[in-house]
């Protein structure tokens, strides 16, 4: 019988594990993510919708833009094996997206 395989998800080096720790640390400096995404959404709305002043980027959309930025960097860098920053940041921004969606749910 083959030896029991290690649980691949029980690994402190997983980007998702590191991202949550980074999110917690960032919150000490910047506060909760939803107001930050609201401000970022307000700042980028005129750039995203230059001819539609009444149209606004939402906080979840703002978080997704930041996910895409990190996806672009990961692709542009050629998926570097020894550089986990992009993957950690993608996971971190996914955490922020989750918090934005939870805030929307709470306001319904």
PDB file as gemmi writes it, atoms N, CA and C in Angstrom:
CRYST1    1.000    1.000    1.000  90.00  90.00  90.00 P 1                      
ATOM      1  N   UNK A   1       0.848  -1.174   0.000  1.00  0.00           N  
ATOM      2  CA  UNK A   1       0.000   0.000   0.000  1.00  0.00           C  
ATOM      3  C   UNK A   1       0.898   1.243   0.000  1.00  0.00           C  
ATOM      4  N   UNK A   2       0.614   2.227  -0.873  1.00  0.00           N  
ATOM      5  CA  UNK A   2       1.449   3.426  -0.925  1.00  0.00           C  
ATOM      6  C   UNK A   2       1.329   4.242   0.355  1.00  0.00           C  
ATOM      7  N   UNK A   3       2.389   4.991   0.654  1.00  0.00           N  
ATOM      8  CA  UNK A   3       2.387   5.858   1.836  1.00  0.00           C  
ATOM      9  C   UNK A   3       1.335   6.949   1.686  1.00  0.00           C  
ATOM     10  N   UNK A   4       0.776   7.350   2.822  1.00  0.00           N  
ATOM     11  CA  UNK A   4      -0.239   8.404   2.809  1.00  0.00           C  
ATOM     12  C   UNK A   4       0.389   9.697   2.293  1.00  0.00           C  
ATOM     13  N   UNK A   5      -0.266  10.293   1.341  1.00  0.00           N  
ATOM     14  CA  UNK A   5       0.228  11.528   0.743  1.00  0.00           C  
ATOM     15  C   UNK A   5      -0.051  12.716   1.650  1.00  0.00           C  
ATOM     16  N   UNK A   6       0.891  13.624   1.743  1.00  0.00           N  
ATOM     17  CA  UNK A   6       0.730  14.839   2.539  1.00  0.00           C  
ATOM     18  C   UNK A   6      -0.436  15.657   2.001  1.00  0.00           C  
ATOM     19  N   UNK A   7      -1.153  16.301   2.894  1.00  0.00           N  
ATOM     20  CA  UNK A   7      -2.241  17.182   2.489  1.00  0.00           C  
ATOM     21  C   UNK A   7      -1.630  18.426   1.849  1.00  0.00           C  
ATOM     22  N   UNK A   8      -1.787  18.561   0.545  1.00  0.00           N  
ATOM     23  CA  UNK A   8      -1.167  19.681  -0.169  1.00  0.00           C  
ATOM     24  C   UNK A   8      -1.739  21.032   0.247  1.00  0.00           C  
ATOM     25  N   UNK A   9      -2.884  21.053   0.886  1.00  0.00           N  
ATOM     26  CA  UNK A   9      -3.512  22.317   1.286  1.00  0.00           C  
ATOM     27  C   UNK A   9      -3.105  22.744   2.686  1.00  0.00           C  
ATOM     28  N   UNK A  10      -2.408  21.871   3.396  1.00  0.00           N  
ATOM     29  CA  UNK A  10      -1.904  22.206   4.721  1.00  0.00           C  
ATOM     30  C   UNK A  10      -0.473  22.710   4.564  1.00  0.00           C  
ATOM     31  N   UNK A  11      -0.355  23.969   4.114  1.00  0.00           N  
ATOM     32  CA  UNK A  11       0.947  24.507   3.764  1.00  0.00           C  
ATOM     33  C   UNK A  11       0.940  26.010   4.031  1.00  0.00           C  
ATOM     34  N   UNK A  12       1.736  26.455   4.975  1.00  0.00           N  
ATOM     35  CA  UNK A  12       1.795  27.881   5.336  1.00  0.00           C  
ATOM     36  C   UNK A  12       2.306  28.749   4.196  1.00  0.00           C  
ATOM     37  N   UNK A  13       2.913  28.131   3.180  1.00  0.00           N  
ATOM     38  CA  UNK A  13       3.426  28.892   2.038  1.00  0.00           C  
ATOM     39  C   UNK A  13       2.375  29.142   0.962  1.00  0.00           C  
ATOM     40  N   UNK A  14       1.169  28.608   1.131  1.00  0.00           N  
ATOM     41  CA  UNK A  14       0.109  28.866   0.148  1.00  0.00           C  
ATOM     42  C   UNK A  14      -0.142  30.368   0.069  1.00  0.00           C  
ATOM     43  N   UNK A  15      -0.269  30.911  -1.139  1.00  0.00           N  
ATOM     44  CA  UNK A  15      -0.538  32.339  -1.267  1.00  0.00           C  
ATOM     45  C   UNK A  15      -1.764  32.795  -0.479  1.00  0.00           C  
ATOM     46  N   UNK A  16      -2.789  31.978  -0.410  1.00  0.00           N  
ATOM     47  CA  UNK A  16      -3.998  32.363   0.326  1.00  0.00           C  
ATOM     48  C   UNK A  16      -3.717  32.507   1.821  1.00  0.00           C  
ATOM     49  N   UNK A  17      -2.874  31.642   2.360  1.00  0.00           N  
ATOM     50  CA  UNK A  17      -2.525  31.732   3.781  1.00  0.00           C  
ATOM     51  C   UNK A  17      -1.747  33.014   4.051  1.00  0.00           C  
ATOM     52  N   UNK A  18      -0.775  33.289   3.207  1.00  0.00           N  
ATOM     53  CA  UNK A  18       0.038  34.491   3.382  1.00  0.00           C  
ATOM     54  C   UNK A  18      -0.801  35.753   3.156  1.00  0.00           C  
ATOM     55  N   UNK A  19      -1.704  35.702   2.181  1.00  0.00           N  
ATOM     56  CA  UNK A  19      -2.515  36.879   1.859  1.00  0.00           C  
ATOM     57  C   UNK A  19      -3.377  37.305   3.031  1.00  0.00           C  
ATOM     58  N   UNK A  20      -3.965  36.362   3.727  1.00  0.00           N  
ATOM     59  CA  UNK A  20      -4.812  36.707   4.867  1.00  0.00           C  
ATOM     60  C   UNK A  20      -3.989  37.384   5.956  1.00  0.00           C  
ATOM     61  N   UNK A  21      -2.790  36.894   6.187  1.00  0.00           N  
ATOM     62  CA  UNK A  21      -1.908  37.538   7.174  1.00  0.00           C  
ATOM     63  C   UNK A  21      -1.546  38.958   6.723  1.00  0.00           C  
ATOM     64  N   UNK A  22      -1.288  39.122   5.437  1.00  0.00           N  
ATOM     65  CA  UNK A  22      -0.979  40.448   4.894  1.00  0.00           C  
ATOM     66  C   UNK A  22      -2.194  41.365   5.029  1.00  0.00           C  
ATOM     67  N   UNK A  23      -3.396  40.846   4.713  1.00  0.00           N  
ATOM     68  CA  UNK A  23      -4.621  41.646   4.865  1.00  0.00           C  
ATOM     69  C   UNK A  23      -4.776  42.141   6.306  1.00  0.00           C  
ATOM     70  N   UNK A  24      -4.550  41.254   7.256  1.00  0.00           N  
ATOM     71  CA  UNK A  24      -4.658  41.648   8.670  1.00  0.00           C  
ATOM     72  C   UNK A  24      -3.660  42.754   9.007  1.00  0.00           C  
ATOM     73  N   UNK A  25      -2.447  42.612   8.528  1.00  0.00           N  
ATOM     74  CA  UNK A  25      -1.418  43.601   8.796  1.00  0.00           C  
ATOM     75  C   UNK A  25      -1.749  44.937   8.138  1.00  0.00           C  
ATOM     76  N   UNK A  26      -2.206  44.907   6.908  1.00  0.00           N  
ATOM     77  CA  UNK A  26      -2.566  46.138   6.196  1.00  0.00           C  
ATOM     78  C   UNK A  26      -3.712  46.873   6.893  1.00  0.00           C  
ATOM     79  N   UNK A  27      -4.622  46.122   7.482  1.00  0.00           N  
ATOM     80  CA  UNK A  27      -5.767  46.732   8.151  1.00  0.00           C  
ATOM     81  C   UNK A  27      -5.330  47.585   9.330  1.00  0.00           C  
ATOM     82  N   UNK A  28      -4.220  47.215   9.963  1.00  0.00           N  
ATOM     83  CA  UNK A  28      -3.701  48.027  11.072  1.00  0.00           C  
ATOM     84  C   UNK A  28      -3.320  49.425  10.590  1.00  0.00           C  
ATOM     85  N   UNK A  29      -2.834  49.509   9.379  1.00  0.00           N  
ATOM     86  CA  UNK A  29      -2.389  50.782   8.815  1.00  0.00           C  
ATOM     87  C   UNK A  29      -3.504  51.519   8.094  1.00  0.00           C  
ATOM     88  N   UNK A  30      -4.291  50.793   7.286  1.00  0.00           N  
ATOM     89  CA  UNK A  30      -5.243  51.433   6.377  1.00  0.00           C  
ATOM     90  C   UNK A  30      -6.705  51.304   6.784  1.00  0.00           C  
ATOM     91  N   UNK A  31      -6.982  50.542   7.815  1.00  0.00           N  
ATOM     92  CA  UNK A  31      -8.371  50.341   8.223  1.00  0.00           C  
ATOM     93  C   UNK A  31      -9.031  49.253   7.397  1.00  0.00           C  
ATOM     94  N   UNK A  32     -10.339  49.129   7.578  1.00  0.00           N  
ATOM     95  CA  UNK A  32     -11.077  48.070   6.885  1.00  0.00           C  
ATOM     96  C   UNK A  32     -11.095  48.337   5.380  1.00  0.00           C  
ATOM     97  N   UNK A  33     -11.157  47.286   4.577  1.00  0.00           N  
ATOM     98  CA  UNK A  33     -10.988  47.463   3.136  1.00  0.00           C  
ATOM     99  C   UNK A  33     -12.158  48.113   2.406  1.00  0.00           C  
ATOM    100  N   UNK A  34     -13.362  47.988   2.904  1.00  0.00           N  
ATOM    101  CA  UNK A  34     -14.511  48.489   2.144  1.00  0.00           C  
ATOM    102  C   UNK A  34     -14.459  50.002   1.937  1.00  0.00           C  
ATOM    103  N   UNK A  35     -14.231  50.814   2.978  1.00  0.00           N  
ATOM    104  CA  UNK A  35     -14.124  52.260   2.720  1.00  0.00           C  
ATOM    105  C   UNK A  35     -12.979  52.608   1.767  1.00  0.00           C  
ATOM    106  N   UNK A  36     -11.907  51.858   1.832  1.00  0.00           N  
ATOM    107  CA  UNK A  36     -10.799  52.087   0.908  1.00  0.00           C  
ATOM    108  C   UNK A  36     -11.218  51.800  -0.529  1.00  0.00           C  
ATOM    109  N   UNK A  37     -11.946  50.724  -0.742  1.00  0.00           N  
ATOM    110  CA  UNK A  37     -12.401  50.397  -2.090  1.00  0.00           C  
ATOM    111  C   UNK A  37     -13.455  51.395  -2.568  1.00  0.00           C  
ATOM    112  N   UNK A  38     -14.265  51.912  -1.636  1.00  0.00           N  
ATOM    113  CA  UNK A  38     -15.228  52.954  -2.014  1.00  0.00           C  
ATOM    114  C   UNK A  38     -14.485  54.197  -2.514  1.00  0.00           C  
ATOM    115  N   UNK A  39     -13.437  54.589  -1.802  1.00  0.00           N  
ATOM    116  CA  UNK A  39     -12.657  55.756  -2.217  1.00  0.00           C  
ATOM    117  C   UNK A  39     -11.944  55.495  -3.543  1.00  0.00           C  
ATOM    118  N   UNK A  40     -11.336  54.331  -3.673  1.00  0.00           N  
ATOM    119  CA  UNK A  40     -10.653  53.984  -4.918  1.00  0.00           C  
ATOM    120  C   UNK A  40     -11.639  53.971  -6.080  1.00  0.00           C  
ATOM    121  N   UNK A  41     -12.821  53.396  -5.860  1.00  0.00           N  
ATOM    122  CA  UNK A  41     -13.858  53.361  -6.908  1.00  0.00           C  
ATOM    123  C   UNK A  41     -14.232  54.777  -7.329  1.00  0.00           C  
ATOM    124  N   UNK A  42     -14.398  55.679  -6.361  1.00  0.00           N  
ATOM    125  CA  UNK A  42     -14.709  57.079  -6.682  1.00  0.00           C  
ATOM    126  C   UNK A  42     -13.593  57.723  -7.499  1.00  0.00           C  
ATOM    127  N   UNK A  43     -12.352  57.427  -7.138  1.00  0.00           N  
ATOM    128  CA  UNK A  43     -11.208  58.028  -7.827  1.00  0.00           C  
ATOM    129  C   UNK A  43     -11.053  57.534  -9.263  1.00  0.00           C  
ATOM    130  N   UNK A  44     -11.375  56.261  -9.503  1.00  0.00           N  
ATOM    131  CA  UNK A  44     -11.171  55.723 -10.850  1.00  0.00           C  
ATOM    132  C   UNK A  44     -12.401  55.827 -11.742  1.00  0.00           C  
ATOM    133  N   UNK A  45     -13.554  56.143 -11.167  1.00  0.00           N  
ATOM    134  CA  UNK A  45     -14.767  56.236 -11.983  1.00  0.00           C  
ATOM    135  C   UNK A  45     -14.621  57.190 -13.167  1.00  0.00           C  
ATOM    136  N   UNK A  46     -14.075  58.406 -12.990  1.00  0.00           N  
ATOM    137  CA  UNK A  46     -13.928  59.296 -14.150  1.00  0.00           C  
ATOM    138  C   UNK A  46     -12.953  58.770 -15.204  1.00  0.00           C  
ATOM    139  N   UNK A  47     -12.044  57.894 -14.793  1.00  0.00           N  
ATOM    140  CA  UNK A  47     -11.102  57.305 -15.751  1.00  0.00           C  
ATOM    141  C   UNK A  47     -11.776  56.165 -16.519  1.00  0.00           C  
ATOM    142  N   UNK A  48     -12.513  55.341 -15.798  1.00  0.00           N  
ATOM    143  CA  UNK A  48     -13.172  54.194 -16.422  1.00  0.00           C  
ATOM    144  C   UNK A  48     -14.353  54.636 -17.287  1.00  0.00           C  
ATOM    145  N   UNK A  49     -15.083  55.643 -16.816  1.00  0.00           N  
ATOM    146  CA  UNK A  49     -16.271  56.134 -17.532  1.00  0.00           C  
ATOM    147  C   UNK A  49     -16.130  57.632 -17.816  1.00  0.00           C  
ATOM    148  N   UNK A  50     -15.177  58.041 -18.677  1.00  0.00           N  
ATOM    149  CA  UNK A  50     -14.912  59.471 -18.855  1.00  0.00           C  
ATOM    150  C   UNK A  50     -16.073  60.266 -19.447  1.00  0.00           C  
ATOM    151  N   UNK A  51     -16.909  59.625 -20.220  1.00  0.00           N  
ATOM    152  CA  UNK A  51     -18.024  60.323 -20.872  1.00  0.00           C  
ATOM    153  C   UNK A  51     -19.369  60.050 -20.225  1.00  0.00           C  
ATOM    154  N   UNK A  52     -19.319  59.408 -19.052  1.00  0.00           N  
ATOM    155  CA  UNK A  52     -20.553  59.067 -18.336  1.00  0.00           C  
ATOM    156  C   UNK A  52     -20.396  59.470 -16.871  1.00  0.00           C  
ATOM    157  N   UNK A  53     -20.507  60.760 -16.568  1.00  0.00           N  
ATOM    158  CA  UNK A  53     -20.228  61.226 -15.200  1.00  0.00           C  
ATOM    159  C   UNK A  53     -21.142  60.646 -14.128  1.00  0.00           C  
ATOM    160  N   UNK A  54     -22.302  60.156 -14.512  1.00  0.00           N  
ATOM    161  CA  UNK A  54     -23.215  59.565 -13.525  1.00  0.00           C  
ATOM    162  C   UNK A  54     -22.924  58.080 -13.273  1.00  0.00           C  
ATOM    163  N   UNK A  55     -22.076  57.491 -14.085  1.00  0.00           N  
ATOM    164  CA  UNK A  55     -21.767  56.078 -13.935  1.00  0.00           C  
ATOM    165  C   UNK A  55     -20.583  55.921 -12.992  1.00  0.00           C  
ATOM    166  N   UNK A  56     -20.689  55.007 -12.049  1.00  0.00           N  
ATOM    167  CA  UNK A  56     -19.662  54.834 -11.016  1.00  0.00           C  
ATOM    168  C   UNK A  56     -19.154  53.401 -10.977  1.00  0.00           C  
ATOM    169  N   UNK A  57     -17.877  53.256 -10.738  1.00  0.00           N  
ATOM    170  CA  UNK A  57     -17.285  51.950 -10.459  1.00  0.00           C  
ATOM    171  C   UNK A  57     -17.711  51.565  -9.046  1.00  0.00           C  
ATOM    172  N   UNK A  58     -18.054  50.310  -8.851  1.00  0.00           N  
ATOM    173  CA  UNK A  58     -18.443  49.837  -7.527  1.00  0.00           C  
ATOM    174  C   UNK A  58     -17.199  49.345  -6.771  1.00  0.00           C  
ATOM    175  N   UNK A  59     -17.279  49.278  -5.447  1.00  0.00           N  
ATOM    176  CA  UNK A  59     -16.140  48.719  -4.704  1.00  0.00           C  
ATOM    177  C   UNK A  59     -15.743  47.305  -5.151  1.00  0.00           C  
ATOM    178  N   UNK A  60     -16.699  46.391  -5.413  1.00  0.00           N  
ATOM    179  CA  UNK A  60     -16.263  45.077  -5.914  1.00  0.00           C  
ATOM    180  C   UNK A  60     -15.537  45.179  -7.261  1.00  0.00           C  
ATOM    181  N   UNK A  61     -16.013  46.063  -8.144  1.00  0.00           N  
ATOM    182  CA  UNK A  61     -15.328  46.238  -9.423  1.00  0.00           C  
ATOM    183  C   UNK A  61     -13.919  46.797  -9.208  1.00  0.00           C  
ATOM    184  N   UNK A  62     -13.785  47.718  -8.262  1.00  0.00           N  
ATOM    185  CA  UNK A  62     -12.478  48.290  -7.961  1.00  0.00           C  
ATOM    186  C   UNK A  62     -11.514  47.199  -7.490  1.00  0.00           C  
ATOM    187  N   UNK A  63     -11.997  46.307  -6.637  1.00  0.00           N  
ATOM    188  CA  UNK A  63     -11.156  45.200  -6.171  1.00  0.00           C  
ATOM    189  C   UNK A  63     -10.767  44.291  -7.333  1.00  0.00           C  
ATOM    190  N   UNK A  64     -11.702  44.046  -8.249  1.00  0.00           N  
ATOM    191  CA  UNK A  64     -11.405  43.193  -9.405  1.00  0.00           C  
ATOM    192  C   UNK A  64     -10.370  43.835 -10.322  1.00  0.00           C  
ATOM    193  N   UNK A  65     -10.400  45.156 -10.437  1.00  0.00           N  
ATOM    194  CA  UNK A  65      -9.380  45.843 -11.236  1.00  0.00           C  
ATOM    195  C   UNK A  65      -7.997  45.584 -10.639  1.00  0.00           C  
ATOM    196  N   UNK A  66      -7.908  45.596  -9.319  1.00  0.00           N  
ATOM    197  CA  UNK A  66      -6.618  45.341  -8.669  1.00  0.00           C  
ATOM    198  C   UNK A  66      -6.200  43.875  -8.814  1.00  0.00           C  
ATOM    199  N   UNK A  67      -7.155  42.960  -8.811  1.00  0.00           N  
ATOM    200  CA  UNK A  67      -6.840  41.553  -9.101  1.00  0.00           C  
ATOM    201  C   UNK A  67      -6.246  41.461 -10.502  1.00  0.00           C  
ATOM    202  N   UNK A  68      -6.892  42.130 -11.456  1.00  0.00           N  
ATOM    203  CA  UNK A  68      -6.424  42.058 -12.839  1.00  0.00           C  
ATOM    204  C   UNK A  68      -5.028  42.665 -13.004  1.00  0.00           C  
ATOM    205  N   UNK A  69      -4.731  43.719 -12.245  1.00  0.00           N  
ATOM    206  CA  UNK A  69      -3.394  44.304 -12.278  1.00  0.00           C  
ATOM    207  C   UNK A  69      -2.358  43.250 -11.896  1.00  0.00           C  
ATOM    208  N   UNK A  70      -2.648  42.504 -10.840  1.00  0.00           N  
ATOM    209  CA  UNK A  70      -1.707  41.485 -10.389  1.00  0.00           C  
ATOM    210  C   UNK A  70      -1.654  40.303 -11.365  1.00  0.00           C  
ATOM    211  N   UNK A  71      -2.774  39.975 -12.002  1.00  0.00           N  
ATOM    212  CA  UNK A  71      -2.764  38.931 -13.033  1.00  0.00           C  
ATOM    213  C   UNK A  71      -1.850  39.373 -14.178  1.00  0.00           C  
ATOM    214  N   UNK A  72      -1.993  40.625 -14.601  1.00  0.00           N  
ATOM    215  CA  UNK A  72      -1.149  41.152 -15.677  1.00  0.00           C  
ATOM    216  C   UNK A  72       0.327  41.062 -15.303  1.00  0.00           C  
ATOM    217  N   UNK A  73       0.651  41.417 -14.077  1.00  0.00           N  
ATOM    218  CA  UNK A  73       2.055  41.366 -13.654  1.00  0.00           C  
ATOM    219  C   UNK A  73       2.581  39.932 -13.627  1.00  0.00           C  
ATOM    220  N   UNK A  74       1.758  39.012 -13.185  1.00  0.00           N  
ATOM    221  CA  UNK A  74       2.180  37.602 -13.149  1.00  0.00           C  
ATOM    222  C   UNK A  74       2.435  37.097 -14.567  1.00  0.00           C  
ATOM    223  N   UNK A  75       1.538  37.415 -15.482  1.00  0.00           N  
ATOM    224  CA  UNK A  75       1.700  36.989 -16.877  1.00  0.00           C  
ATOM    225  C   UNK A  75       2.931  37.669 -17.488  1.00  0.00           C  
ATOM    226  N   UNK A  76       3.036  38.972 -17.295  1.00  0.00           N  
ATOM    227  CA  UNK A  76       4.140  39.734 -17.866  1.00  0.00           C  
ATOM    228  C   UNK A  76       5.495  39.225 -17.368  1.00  0.00           C  
ATOM    229  N   UNK A  77       5.548  38.805 -16.122  1.00  0.00           N  
ATOM    230  CA  UNK A  77       6.799  38.299 -15.544  1.00  0.00           C  
ATOM    231  C   UNK A  77       7.101  36.862 -15.951  1.00  0.00           C  
ATOM    232  N   UNK A  78       6.161  36.227 -16.655  1.00  0.00           N  
ATOM    233  CA  UNK A  78       6.393  34.852 -17.106  1.00  0.00           C  
ATOM    234  C   UNK A  78       6.195  33.806 -16.022  1.00  0.00           C  
ATOM    235  N   UNK A  79       5.293  34.083 -15.091  1.00  0.00           N  
ATOM    236  CA  UNK A  79       4.978  33.128 -14.019  1.00  0.00           C  
ATOM    237  C   UNK A  79       6.241  32.707 -13.244  1.00  0.00           C  
ATOM    238  N   UNK A  80       6.936  33.673 -12.633  1.00  0.00           N  
ATOM    239  CA  UNK A  80       8.206  33.361 -11.971  1.00  0.00           C  
ATOM    240  C   UNK A  80       8.026  32.378 -10.813  1.00  0.00           C  
ATOM    241  N   UNK A  81       8.870  31.370 -10.790  1.00  0.00           N  
ATOM    242  CA  UNK A  81       8.758  30.318  -9.781  1.00  0.00           C  
ATOM    243  C   UNK A  81       9.124  30.798  -8.382  1.00  0.00           C  
ATOM    244  N   UNK A  82      10.030  31.716  -8.264  1.00  0.00           N  
ATOM    245  CA  UNK A  82      10.518  32.145  -6.952  1.00  0.00           C  
ATOM    246  C   UNK A  82      10.019  33.529  -6.558  1.00  0.00           C  
ATOM    247  N   UNK A  83       8.866  33.927  -7.091  1.00  0.00           N  
ATOM    248  CA  UNK A  83       8.326  35.252  -6.774  1.00  0.00           C  
ATOM    249  C   UNK A  83       6.829  35.117  -6.503  1.00  0.00           C  
ATOM    250  N   UNK A  84       6.459  34.866  -5.247  1.00  0.00           N  
ATOM    251  CA  UNK A  84       5.054  34.618  -4.912  1.00  0.00           C  
ATOM    252  C   UNK A  84       4.218  35.890  -4.724  1.00  0.00           C  
ATOM    253  N   UNK A  85       4.820  37.060  -4.797  1.00  0.00           N  
ATOM    254  CA  UNK A  85       4.126  38.311  -4.488  1.00  0.00           C  
ATOM    255  C   UNK A  85       2.826  38.484  -5.269  1.00  0.00           C  
ATOM    256  N   UNK A  86       2.858  38.238  -6.577  1.00  0.00           N  
ATOM    257  CA  UNK A  86       1.649  38.433  -7.376  1.00  0.00           C  
ATOM    258  C   UNK A  86       0.525  37.509  -6.939  1.00  0.00           C  
ATOM    259  N   UNK A  87       0.860  36.254  -6.699  1.00  0.00           N  
ATOM    260  CA  UNK A  87      -0.166  35.296  -6.277  1.00  0.00           C  
ATOM    261  C   UNK A  87      -0.717  35.660  -4.903  1.00  0.00           C  
ATOM    262  N   UNK A  88       0.162  36.076  -4.005  1.00  0.00           N  
ATOM    263  CA  UNK A  88      -0.294  36.500  -2.676  1.00  0.00           C  
ATOM    264  C   UNK A  88      -1.215  37.717  -2.794  1.00  0.00           C  
ATOM    265  N   UNK A  89      -0.838  38.663  -3.648  1.00  0.00           N  
ATOM    266  CA  UNK A  89      -1.673  39.852  -3.819  1.00  0.00           C  
ATOM    267  C   UNK A  89      -3.004  39.531  -4.486  1.00  0.00           C  
ATOM    268  N   UNK A  90      -3.005  38.606  -5.453  1.00  0.00           N  
ATOM    269  CA  UNK A  90      -4.277  38.187  -6.066  1.00  0.00           C  
ATOM    270  C   UNK A  90      -5.200  37.633  -4.987  1.00  0.00           C  
ATOM    271  N   UNK A  91      -4.662  36.778  -4.128  1.00  0.00           N  
ATOM    272  CA  UNK A  91      -5.460  36.217  -3.031  1.00  0.00           C  
ATOM    273  C   UNK A  91      -5.913  37.316  -2.074  1.00  0.00           C  
ATOM    274  N   UNK A  92      -5.031  38.249  -1.784  1.00  0.00           N  
ATOM    275  CA  UNK A  92      -5.384  39.351  -0.889  1.00  0.00           C  
ATOM    276  C   UNK A  92      -6.498  40.213  -1.454  1.00  0.00           C  
ATOM    277  N   UNK A  93      -6.401  40.541  -2.748  1.00  0.00           N  
ATOM    278  CA  UNK A  93      -7.465  41.343  -3.366  1.00  0.00           C  
ATOM    279  C   UNK A  93      -8.760  40.531  -3.474  1.00  0.00           C  
ATOM    280  N   UNK A  94      -8.658  39.215  -3.633  1.00  0.00           N  
ATOM    281  CA  UNK A  94      -9.869  38.384  -3.602  1.00  0.00           C  
ATOM    282  C   UNK A  94     -10.508  38.446  -2.218  1.00  0.00           C  
ATOM    283  N   UNK A  95      -9.694  38.497  -1.166  1.00  0.00           N  
ATOM    284  CA  UNK A  95     -10.225  38.680   0.188  1.00  0.00           C  
ATOM    285  C   UNK A  95     -10.954  40.021   0.303  1.00  0.00           C  
ATOM    286  N   UNK A  96     -10.364  41.073  -0.270  1.00  0.00           N  
ATOM    287  CA  UNK A  96     -10.993  42.395  -0.243  1.00  0.00           C  
ATOM    288  C   UNK A  96     -12.303  42.361  -1.022  1.00  0.00           C  
ATOM    289  N   UNK A  97     -12.305  41.712  -2.175  1.00  0.00           N  
ATOM    290  CA  UNK A  97     -13.546  41.564  -2.956  1.00  0.00           C  
ATOM    291  C   UNK A  97     -14.618  40.872  -2.122  1.00  0.00           C  
ATOM    292  N   UNK A  98     -14.238  39.813  -1.428  1.00  0.00           N  
ATOM    293  CA  UNK A  98     -15.180  39.102  -0.557  1.00  0.00           C  
ATOM    294  C   UNK A  98     -15.767  40.059   0.477  1.00  0.00           C  
ATOM    295  N   UNK A  99     -14.909  40.865   1.112  1.00  0.00           N  
ATOM    296  CA  UNK A  99     -15.395  41.805   2.134  1.00  0.00           C  
ATOM    297  C   UNK A  99     -16.334  42.853   1.529  1.00  0.00           C  
ATOM    298  N   UNK A 100     -16.043  43.314   0.322  1.00  0.00           N  
ATOM    299  CA  UNK A 100     -16.935  44.268  -0.354  1.00  0.00           C  
ATOM    300  C   UNK A 100     -18.299  43.636  -0.632  1.00  0.00           C  
ATOM    301  N   UNK A 101     -18.287  42.400  -1.088  1.00  0.00           N  
ATOM    302  CA  UNK A 101     -19.551  41.710  -1.349  1.00  0.00           C  
ATOM    303  C   UNK A 101     -20.325  41.472  -0.054  1.00  0.00           C  
ATOM    304  N   UNK A 102     -19.615  41.122   1.018  1.00  0.00           N  
ATOM    305  CA  UNK A 102     -20.284  40.929   2.310  1.00  0.00           C  
ATOM    306  C   UNK A 102     -20.894  42.234   2.806  1.00  0.00           C  
ATOM    307  N   UNK A 103     -20.209  43.354   2.581  1.00  0.00           N  
ATOM    308  CA  UNK A 103     -20.759  44.657   2.975  1.00  0.00           C  
ATOM    309  C   UNK A 103     -22.018  44.967   2.170  1.00  0.00           C  
ATOM    310  N   UNK A 104     -22.031  44.598   0.901  1.00  0.00           N  
ATOM    311  CA  UNK A 104     -23.233  44.791   0.077  1.00  0.00           C  
ATOM    312  C   UNK A 104     -24.385  43.938   0.596  1.00  0.00           C  
ATOM    313  N   UNK A 105     -24.062  42.703   0.966  1.00  0.00           N  
ATOM    314  CA  UNK A 105     -25.085  41.803   1.506  1.00  0.00           C  
ATOM    315  C   UNK A 105     -25.677  42.378   2.793  1.00  0.00           C  
ATOM    316  N   UNK A 106     -24.826  42.927   3.639  1.00  0.00           N  
ATOM    317  CA  UNK A 106     -25.256  43.482   4.923  1.00  0.00           C  
ATOM    318  C   UNK A 106     -26.151  44.706   4.747  1.00  0.00           C  
ATOM    319  N   UNK A 107     -25.959  45.436   3.628  1.00  0.00           N  
ATOM    320  CA  UNK A 107     -26.751  46.633   3.414  1.00  0.00           C  
ATOM    321  C   UNK A 107     -28.068  46.368   2.700  1.00  0.00           C  
ATOM    322  N   UNK A 108     -28.320  45.113   2.314  1.00  0.00           N  
ATOM    323  CA  UNK A 108     -29.591  44.775   1.637  1.00  0.00           C  
ATOM    324  C   UNK A 108     -30.744  44.747   2.598  1.00  0.00           C  
TER     325      UNK A 108                                                      
END                                                                             
